[in-house]
Amino acid sequence: MSEKSGQIRMRSNVIMAGKDGRVPQNAWQYVPGEIAERHLENSELTEWQQTERMYYRRCSICGRTGFEIEENGCDQPNCRKNGTVSVTEAKRKREERPTAT
């Protein structure tokens, strides 16, 4: 199955422990990044987990999370220097999204 933009996908945040009660080492790759970082060293996080955890970190300039900035934009000059989308551009992108029917 090929992935297409806009597809909705779900994954479980539940991992089954083995008979000994321990989580299999390879199961950690399925744990969301913001949770995995509490239990693993940075070098053990997958690239996907590292990217995902940054989505919930707060910007040191404006204090918003990556999600909030992506969704609503930011007009702080120093954030804008880093390529952050403006509030106006974010609003335009939201308005262009297809709506569910």
C-alpha distances in whole Angstrom, upper triangle without the diagonal:
4,7,9,13,14,12,14,13,15,16,19,22,24,24,26,29,30,33,35,34,32,29,27,27,23,23,24,21,20,23,23,25,28,28,28,30,33,32,31,33,31,31,29,26,23,22,20,23,25,24,23,27,28,27,29,32,35,36,40,41,40,39,36,32,29,28,31,31,28,28,32,33,36,39,41,42,41,38,37,39,36,33,33,32,35,36,36,33,31,32,31,28,28,29,27,24,23,24,23,24
4,6,10,12,10,13,13,16,17,20,23,25,25,28,30,32,35,37,36,34,30,28,28,24,24,25,21,20,23,23,24,27,28,27,30,32,32,31,32,30,30,28,25,22,21,19,22,24,22,22,25,26,25,28,31,33,34,37,38,37,37,34,30,27,26,29,29,25,26,30,30,33,37,38,39,38,35,34,35,32,30,30,29,32,33,33,30,28,30,29,25,25,27,24,22,21,23,22,24
4,7,9,7,10,10,13,15,19,21,23,24,27,30,31,35,36,35,33,29,28,27,24,23,23,20,18,21,20,21,24,25,25,27,30,30,29,30,28,28,26,23,20,19,16,19,21,19,19,22,23,21,24,27,30,30,34,35,34,33,30,27,24,22,25,25,22,22,26,27,30,33,35,36,35,31,31,32,29,27,26,26,29,29,30,26,24,26,25,21,22,24,21,18,18,20,19,21
4,6,6,10,11,14,17,21,23,26,27,29,32,34,38,39,38,36,32,31,30,27,26,26,23,21,23,22,23,25,27,27,29,32,32,31,32,30,30,29,26,22,21,18,21,23,20,19,23,23,21,25,27,29,30,33,34,33,32,29,26,23,21,24,24,20,21,24,25,28,31,33,34,34,30,29,31,28,25,25,24,26,27,27,24,22,23,22,18,19,21,18,15,15,17,17,19
4,6,9,11,15,17,21,23,26,27,30,33,36,39,40,38,36,33,32,31,28,27,26,23,21,23,21,22,24,26,26,28,31,32,31,32,29,30,29,25,22,20,17,20,21,18,18,21,21,19,22,25,27,27,30,31,29,29,26,23,20,18,21,20,17,17,20,21,24,27,30,31,30,27,26,28,25,22,21,20,23,23,23,20,18,20,18,15,15,17,14,12,12,15,15,18
4,6,9,13,16,19,21,24,26,29,33,35,38,40,38,36,32,32,31,28,27,26,23,21,22,20,21,23,25,26,27,30,31,31,32,30,31,29,26,23,21,18,20,22,19,18,21,21,18,21,24,26,26,30,30,29,28,25,22,19,17,19,20,16,15,19,20,24,27,29,31,31,27,26,28,26,23,22,20,22,22,22,19,17,18,17,14,13,15,13,10,9,11,11,14
4,6,10,13,17,19,22,24,27,30,32,35,37,35,33,30,29,29,26,24,24,22,19,21,19,21,23,24,25,27,29,30,30,31,29,30,28,25,22,21,18,20,22,19,18,21,22,19,22,25,27,28,32,32,31,30,26,24,21,18,21,22,18,18,21,23,27,30,32,34,33,30,29,31,29,26,25,23,26,25,26,23,20,21,21,17,17,18,16,13,12,13,12,15
4,7,10,14,16,19,21,24,27,30,33,35,32,31,28,28,28,25,23,23,20,17,18,17,19,20,22,23,25,27,28,28,30,28,29,27,24,22,21,17,19,21,19,17,20,21,18,20,23,26,27,31,32,30,29,25,22,20,17,20,21,18,17,21,23,26,30,32,34,33,30,30,32,29,27,25,24,26,25,26,24,21,22,22,18,17,19,18,14,13,13,12,15
4,7,10,13,16,18,20,24,26,29,31,29,27,24,24,24,21,19,19,17,14,15,14,17,18,19,20,23,25,25,25,27,26,27,25,21,19,19,15,16,19,17,15,18,20,17,19,23,25,27,31,32,31,29,26,22,20,18,21,22,19,19,23,25,28,31,33,35,34,30,31,33,30,28,26,25,28,27,29,26,23,24,25,21,20,22,21,17,17,17,15,18
4,7,10,12,14,17,21,23,26,28,26,24,21,21,22,19,17,17,15,12,13,12,15,17,17,18,21,22,23,23,26,25,26,23,20,18,19,15,16,19,17,15,17,20,17,18,22,25,27,31,32,31,29,25,22,20,18,21,23,21,20,24,26,29,32,34,36,35,31,32,34,31,29,28,27,30,29,30,28,25,26,27,23,22,24,24,20,20,19,17,20
4,7,9,11,14,17,20,23,24,22,21,17,18,18,16,13,13,12,8,10,10,13,15,14,15,18,20,20,20,23,22,23,20,18,16,17,14,14,17,17,14,16,19,17,18,21,25,27,30,32,31,29,26,22,21,19,22,24,22,22,26,27,30,34,35,37,36,32,33,35,31,30,29,29,31,31,33,30,27,29,30,26,25,27,27,23,23,23,21,24
4,5,8,11,14,17,20,22,19,18,15,16,17,15,12,12,12,8,9,9,13,15,13,14,17,18,18,19,22,22,23,20,18,17,19,15,15,18,18,15,17,20,18,19,22,25,28,31,33,32,29,27,23,22,20,24,26,24,24,27,29,32,36,36,39,37,34,35,37,33,33,31,31,33,33,35,33,30,31,32,29,27,30,30,26,26,25,23,26
4,7,10,13,16,19,20,17,16,13,15,15,14,11,11,11,8,6,7,11,12,10,11,14,15,15,16,19,20,21,18,16,16,18,15,13,16,17,14,14,18,17,16,20,23,26,29,31,30,27,25,21,21,19,22,25,24,24,27,29,31,34,35,37,36,32,34,36,32,32,30,31,33,32,35,33,29,31,33,30,28,31,31,27,28,27,26,28
4,7,9,13,16,17,14,13,11,13,14,14,10,11,12,9,8,10,14,14,12,12,16,16,15,17,20,21,23,19,17,18,20,17,16,19,20,17,18,21,20,20,23,26,29,32,34,33,30,28,25,25,23,26,29,27,27,31,32,34,38,38,41,39,36,38,39,36,36,34,34,37,36,38,37,33,35,36,33,31,34,34,31,31,30,28,31
4,6,10,13,14,11,10,7,9,11,11,7,8,10,8,8,11,14,16,13,12,16,16,14,15,19,20,21,17,16,16,19,17,16,19,21,18,18,22,22,22,24,28,31,33,36,35,32,30,27,26,25,29,31,29,30,33,35,37,40,40,43,40,37,39,41,37,37,35,36,39,38,41,39,36,37,39,36,34,37,37,33,34,33,31,34
4,7,9,11,9,9,7,8,12,12,8,11,13,11,11,15,18,19,16,15,19,18,16,18,21,23,23,20,19,19,23,21,19,23,24,22,22,26,26,25,28,31,34,37,40,39,36,34,31,30,29,32,34,33,34,37,38,40,44,44,46,44,41,43,44,41,41,39,40,43,42,45,43,39,41,42,39,38,41,40,37,37,36,34,36
4,7,8,5,5,4,7,10,11,9,11,14,13,13,16,19,20,16,15,19,18,15,17,20,22,23,19,19,20,23,22,20,23,25,23,23,27,27,27,29,32,35,37,40,40,37,35,32,32,31,34,36,35,36,39,40,42,46,45,48,45,42,45,46,42,42,41,42,45,44,47,45,42,44,45,42,40,44,43,40,40,39,37,40
4,5,5,6,6,7,10,12,10,13,16,15,16,20,22,23,20,18,21,21,18,19,22,24,24,20,21,22,25,24,23,26,28,26,26,30,30,30,32,35,38,40,44,43,40,39,35,35,34,38,40,38,39,42,44,45,49,49,51,48,45,48,48,45,45,44,45,48,48,50,48,45,47,48,45,44,47,46,43,43,42,40,43
4,5,8,9,10,14,15,14,17,20,19,19,23,25,26,23,22,25,24,21,22,25,28,27,24,25,25,29,28,26,29,32,30,30,33,34,33,35,39,42,44,47,47,43,42,39,38,38,41,43,42,43,46,47,49,52,52,54,52,49,51,52,48,49,47,48,51,51,54,52,48,50,52,48,47,50,50,46,46,45,43,45
4,6,9,10,13,15,15,16,20,20,19,23,25,26,22,21,23,22,19,20,23,26,26,22,24,25,29,28,26,29,31,30,29,33,34,33,34,38,41,42,46,46,43,41,38,38,38,41,43,42,43,46,47,48,52,51,53,51,48,51,51,48,48,47,48,51,51,54,52,49,51,52,49,48,51,51,47,48,47,45,47
4,7,9,12,15,13,14,18,18,17,20,22,23,19,18,21,19,16,18,21,24,24,21,22,23,27,26,24,26,29,27,26,30,31,30,31,35,38,39,43,43,39,38,35,35,35,38,40,39,40,43,44,45,49,48,51,48,45,48,49,45,46,44,46,48,48,51,49,46,48,49,46,45,48,48,44,45,44,42,44
4,6,9,12,10,11,15,15,14,18,19,20,17,15,18,17,13,15,18,21,21,17,18,20,24,23,21,23,26,24,24,27,28,27,29,32,35,37,40,40,37,36,33,33,33,36,38,37,38,41,42,43,47,46,48,45,43,45,46,42,43,42,43,46,46,49,47,44,46,48,44,43,46,46,43,43,43,41,44
4,6,8,7,8,11,11,11,15,16,18,14,12,15,15,12,13,16,18,18,15,15,17,20,20,17,20,23,21,21,24,25,25,26,30,33,34,38,38,35,33,30,30,29,33,34,34,35,38,39,40,44,43,45,43,40,42,43,39,40,38,40,43,43,45,44,40,42,44,41,40,43,43,39,40,40,38,41
4,6,5,7,10,11,12,16,17,19,16,14,17,17,13,13,16,18,18,14,15,16,19,19,17,20,23,21,21,25,26,26,28,31,34,36,39,39,36,35,31,31,31,34,35,34,36,39,40,41,45,44,46,43,40,43,43,39,40,39,40,43,44,46,44,41,43,45,41,40,44,43,40,40,40,39,41
4,5,6,8,10,11,15,15,18,15,12,14,15,12,11,13,15,14,10,12,13,16,17,15,17,20,20,19,23,24,24,26,29,32,33,37,37,34,33,30,29,29,33,34,33,34,37,38,39,43,42,43,41,38,40,40,37,37,36,38,41,42,45,42,39,42,43,40,39,43,42,39,40,40,39,42
4,5,6,8,10,14,14,17,15,12,15,17,14,12,14,16,14,11,11,11,15,14,14,16,19,18,19,22,23,24,25,29,31,33,36,37,34,33,29,28,28,31,32,31,33,36,36,38,41,41,42,40,37,39,39,35,35,35,37,40,40,43,40,38,40,41,38,37,41,40,36,37,38,36,39
4,5,6,7,11,13,15,13,11,14,15,13,12,15,16,16,12,12,12,15,14,13,16,18,17,17,21,22,22,24,28,30,32,35,35,33,31,27,26,26,29,31,29,31,34,35,36,40,40,42,39,36,38,39,35,35,34,35,38,39,41,39,36,38,39,36,35,38,38,34,35,35,34,36
4,5,5,9,10,12,10,7,10,12,9,9,12,13,13,9,8,9,13,12,10,13,15,14,14,18,19,19,20,24,27,29,32,32,29,28,24,23,23,27,28,27,28,32,32,34,37,37,38,36,33,35,36,32,32,31,33,36,36,39,37,34,36,38,34,34,37,36,33,34,35,34,37
4,6,8,9,12,11,8,11,13,12,10,13,13,12,9,7,7,10,9,8,11,13,12,13,16,17,18,20,24,26,28,31,31,29,27,23,22,22,25,26,25,27,30,30,32,35,35,37,34,31,33,33,30,30,29,31,34,34,37,34,31,34,35,32,31,35,34,31,32,32,31,34
4,6,9,12,10,9,12,14,13,13,15,15,16,12,10,9,12,10,9,12,13,12,13,16,17,17,20,23,26,28,31,31,28,26,22,21,20,24,25,24,25,28,29,31,35,35,37,35,31,33,34,30,30,29,30,33,33,35,33,30,32,34,30,29,33,32,29,29,30,29,31
4,6,9,7,6,9,11,10,11,14,14,15,12,10,10,12,10,8,11,13,10,11,15,15,15,17,21,23,26,29,28,26,24,20,19,19,22,24,23,24,27,28,30,33,33,35,33,30,32,33,29,29,28,29,32,32,35,33,29,32,33,30,29,32,32,29,30,30,29,32
4,6,6,6,9,11,11,12,14,13,15,13,10,10,11,9,6,9,10,7,8,11,11,11,14,17,20,23,25,25,22,20,16,15,15,18,20,19,20,23,24,26,29,29,32,29,26,28,29,26,26,24,25,28,28,31,29,26,28,30,26,25,29,29,26,27,27,27,30
4,5,5,6,9,10,10,11,10,12,11,7,8,9,7,4,6,7,5,5,8,9,9,11,15,17,20,22,22,20,18,15,14,14,17,19,18,20,22,23,24,28,27,29,27,24,26,27,23,24,22,24,27,27,30,28,25,28,29,26,26,29,29,27,28,29,28,32
4,6,6,7,10,11,12,11,14,13,10,12,13,11,7,8,9,7,4,8,9,7,9,12,15,18,21,20,17,16,12,13,13,16,17,17,19,21,22,23,26,26,28,26,23,25,26,23,24,22,24,26,26,29,28,24,27,29,26,25,29,30,27,29,29,29,32
4,5,6,7,9,12,12,15,13,11,13,14,13,9,11,13,10,8,12,12,11,12,16,19,21,24,24,21,19,16,16,16,19,21,21,22,25,26,26,30,29,32,29,26,29,30,27,27,26,27,30,29,33,31,28,30,32,30,28,32,32,30,31,31,30,34
4,5,5,6,9,9,11,9,7,10,12,11,7,9,12,10,9,12,14,13,14,18,20,22,25,26,23,22,18,18,18,21,23,23,24,27,27,28,32,31,33,30,27,30,31,27,28,27,29,31,31,34,33,30,32,34,31,30,34,34,31,33,33,32,36
4,5,5,7,7,10,9,7,10,12,12,8,8,11,10,8,11,13,12,12,15,18,19,23,23,20,20,17,17,18,21,22,22,24,26,26,27,30,29,30,28,25,28,28,25,26,25,27,30,30,34,32,29,32,34,31,31,34,35,32,34,34,34,38
4,6,8,10,13,11,11,14,16,15,12,12,15,13,11,13,15,13,14,17,20,21,24,25,21,21,18,19,20,22,24,24,26,28,28,29,32,31,33,30,27,31,31,28,29,28,30,32,32,36,34,31,34,36,34,33,36,37,34,36,36,36,39
4,7,10,12,10,10,13,16,16,12,13,16,15,13,16,18,17,17,20,23,24,28,28,25,25,22,22,23,25,27,27,29,31,31,32,35,34,36,33,31,33,34,30,32,30,33,35,35,39,37,34,37,39,36,35,39,39,36,38,38,37,41
4,6,8,6,7,10,13,14,11,11,15,14,13,15,18,17,17,21,23,24,27,28,25,25,22,22,23,26,27,27,29,31,31,32,35,34,35,32,30,33,33,29,30,30,32,35,35,39,37,34,37,39,36,35,39,39,36,38,39,38,41
4,5,5,7,11,13,14,12,11,15,15,13,15,18,18,17,20,22,23,26,28,25,25,22,22,24,26,27,27,29,32,31,31,34,33,34,31,29,31,31,28,29,29,32,34,35,38,37,34,37,39,36,36,40,40,37,39,40,40,43
4,5,5,9,10,12,10,8,12,13,11,12,16,16,15,18,19,20,24,25,23,23,20,19,21,24,24,24,27,29,28,28,31,30,31,27,25,28,28,24,26,25,28,31,32,35,34,31,34,36,33,33,37,37,35,37,38,38,42
4,6,8,10,12,11,10,13,15,14,15,18,19,18,21,22,23,26,28,26,26,23,22,24,27,27,26,29,32,31,31,34,32,33,30,28,30,29,26,27,27,30,33,35,38,35,33,37,38,35,35,39,38,36,38,40,40,43
4,6,9,11,10,10,13,14,13,16,18,19,19,22,24,25,28,29,27,27,23,22,24,27,27,27,29,32,31,32,35,34,35,32,30,32,31,28,29,29,31,34,36,38,36,34,37,38,35,35,39,38,36,37,38,38,41
4,7,8,6,6,10,10,10,12,15,16,16,19,21,23,26,27,25,24,20,19,20,24,24,23,25,28,28,29,32,31,32,29,27,29,29,25,26,25,28,31,32,35,33,30,33,34,31,31,35,34,32,34,35,34,38
4,5,5,6,9,10,11,13,15,16,17,21,22,24,27,27,26,24,21,19,20,23,24,22,25,28,27,28,32,31,32,29,27,28,28,25,25,25,27,30,31,34,31,29,32,33,30,30,33,32,30,31,33,33,36
4,5,5,6,9,10,11,13,15,16,19,20,22,25,25,24,22,19,17,18,21,21,20,22,25,25,26,29,28,29,27,24,25,25,21,21,22,24,27,29,31,28,26,29,30,27,27,31,30,28,29,31,31,35
4,5,5,6,9,10,11,14,15,18,19,22,24,25,23,21,17,15,16,19,19,18,20,23,23,24,28,28,29,27,24,25,25,22,21,21,22,26,27,29,26,24,27,28,24,25,28,27,25,26,28,28,31
4,5,5,6,9,10,11,13,16,18,21,23,23,21,20,16,14,15,19,19,18,20,23,23,24,28,28,29,26,23,25,26,22,22,22,23,26,27,30,28,25,28,29,26,26,29,29,26,28,29,29,32
4,6,5,7,9,11,11,15,16,18,20,21,19,18,15,13,15,18,18,17,20,22,22,23,26,25,26,24,21,23,23,19,20,19,22,25,26,29,26,24,27,29,26,26,29,29,27,29,30,31,34
4,6,5,7,10,10,14,14,17,19,20,18,16,13,10,12,15,15,14,16,19,19,20,23,23,24,22,19,20,21,17,17,16,18,22,23,25,23,21,24,25,22,22,26,25,23,26,27,28,31
4,5,5,8,10,13,15,18,20,20,18,15,12,10,10,14,14,13,15,18,18,20,23,23,25,23,20,21,23,19,19,17,19,22,22,25,23,20,23,24,21,21,25,25,22,24,25,25,29
4,5,6,7,11,13,15,18,18,16,14,10,9,11,14,15,14,16,19,19,20,23,23,25,22,19,22,22,19,20,18,20,23,23,26,24,22,24,26,23,23,27,27,25,27,28,28,32
4,5,5,8,10,12,15,15,13,12,8,7,9,12,12,12,15,17,16,17,20,19,21,18,15,18,19,15,16,14,17,19,20,23,22,19,22,24,22,21,25,26,24,26,27,28,32
4,6,8,10,13,15,14,13,10,6,5,6,9,9,9,11,14,14,15,19,18,21,19,15,17,19,16,16,14,15,18,18,21,19,16,19,21,19,18,22,22,20,23,24,25,28
4,7,9,12,15,14,11,9,5,6,7,9,10,11,13,14,15,16,19,19,21,19,16,19,21,18,18,16,17,19,19,22,21,18,21,23,21,20,24,25,23,25,25,26,30
4,7,9,12,12,9,8,5,6,9,10,11,12,14,16,15,15,18,17,19,17,14,17,19,16,17,15,17,19,19,23,22,19,22,24,22,22,26,27,25,28,28,29,33
4,6,9,8,5,5,4,7,9,9,10,12,14,14,14,13,16,14,17,15,12,15,17,15,16,14,16,17,17,21,21,18,21,23,22,22,25,26,25,28,29,30,34
4,5,6,5,5,6,7,10,10,9,12,14,14,12,11,13,11,13,11,9,12,13,11,13,11,14,15,16,19,19,17,20,22,21,21,25,26,25,29,30,31,35
4,6,6,8,10,11,14,14,12,15,18,17,15,13,14,11,13,10,9,13,14,12,15,13,16,17,18,22,22,20,23,25,25,25,28,29,29,32,33,35,39
4,6,8,11,12,15,13,12,15,17,15,13,10,11,8,10,7,7,10,11,11,13,12,14,15,16,19,19,18,21,23,23,24,27,28,28,32,33,35,38
4,6,9,11,13,11,9,13,14,12,11,8,9,7,10,9,7,11,13,12,14,11,13,13,13,17,17,16,18,21,21,21,24,26,26,29,30,32,35
4,7,10,12,10,10,13,14,13,13,11,13,11,14,12,11,14,16,15,16,13,15,15,15,19,20,17,19,23,22,22,25,27,26,29,30,31,35
4,7,8,6,6,10,11,10,10,9,12,11,14,13,11,13,16,14,15,12,13,14,13,17,17,14,16,20,19,18,21,23,22,26,26,28,31
4,5,5,6,9,10,10,11,11,14,14,17,15,12,15,17,15,15,12,14,15,14,18,18,15,17,20,18,17,21,22,21,24,25,26,30
4,5,5,6,8,10,10,10,14,14,16,15,11,13,15,13,13,10,11,13,14,17,16,13,16,18,16,16,20,20,19,22,23,24,28
4,5,5,6,8,9,11,15,16,19,18,14,16,18,16,15,12,12,14,13,16,15,12,14,16,14,13,17,18,16,19,20,21,25
4,6,5,6,7,9,13,14,17,16,13,14,17,16,15,11,11,12,11,14,14,10,12,15,14,13,16,18,17,20,20,22,25
4,5,5,5,6,10,11,13,13,10,11,14,12,11,8,8,9,9,12,11,9,11,14,13,13,16,17,17,20,21,23,27
4,6,6,8,12,14,16,16,12,12,15,13,11,8,7,9,9,12,10,7,10,12,10,10,14,15,14,17,18,20,24
4,6,9,13,15,18,18,14,15,18,16,14,11,9,10,9,11,10,6,8,11,9,8,11,13,12,15,16,18,21
4,7,10,12,15,16,13,13,17,16,14,10,8,8,6,8,9,5,7,10,9,9,12,14,14,17,18,20,23
4,7,9,12,13,10,9,13,12,10,7,5,5,4,7,7,5,8,10,10,11,13,15,15,19,20,23,26
4,6,8,10,7,7,11,11,10,7,6,5,5,9,9,9,11,13,14,14,17,18,19,23,24,27,30
4,6,9,7,6,10,11,11,8,8,5,6,9,10,11,12,14,15,16,18,20,21,25,26,29,33
4,6,5,6,9,10,11,9,10,9,10,13,14,14,16,18,19,20,22,24,25,28,30,32,36
4,5,5,6,9,10,9,11,10,12,14,15,16,18,20,20,22,24,25,26,30,32,35,38
4,5,5,7,9,9,12,12,14,17,17,17,20,21,22,23,26,27,28,31,33,35,39
4,5,5,7,6,9,9,11,14,14,14,17,19,18,20,23,24,24,28,29,32,35
4,5,5,5,7,7,10,12,12,12,15,17,17,19,21,22,23,27,28,31,35
4,5,7,10,11,14,16,15,16,19,20,20,22,24,25,26,29,32,34,38
4,6,9,11,14,17,15,15,19,20,19,21,24,24,24,28,30,33,36
4,6,9,12,14,12,13,16,17,16,18,21,20,21,25,27,30,33
4,6,9,12,10,10,13,14,13,15,18,18,19,23,25,27,31
4,7,8,6,6,10,11,10,12,15,15,16,20,22,25,28
4,5,5,6,9,10,11,12,14,15,17,21,22,25,29
4,6,5,6,9,10,11,12,14,16,19,20,24,27
4,5,5,6,9,10,11,13,15,18,20,23,26
4,5,5,6,9,10,11,13,16,18,22,25
4,5,5,6,9,10,11,15,16,19,23
4,5,5,6,9,10,14,15,18,21
4,5,5,6,9,12,14,18,20
4,5,5,7,10,12,16,19
4,5,5,9,10,13,16
4,6,8,9,13,15
4,6,9,13,15
4,6,10,12
4,7,9
4,6
4
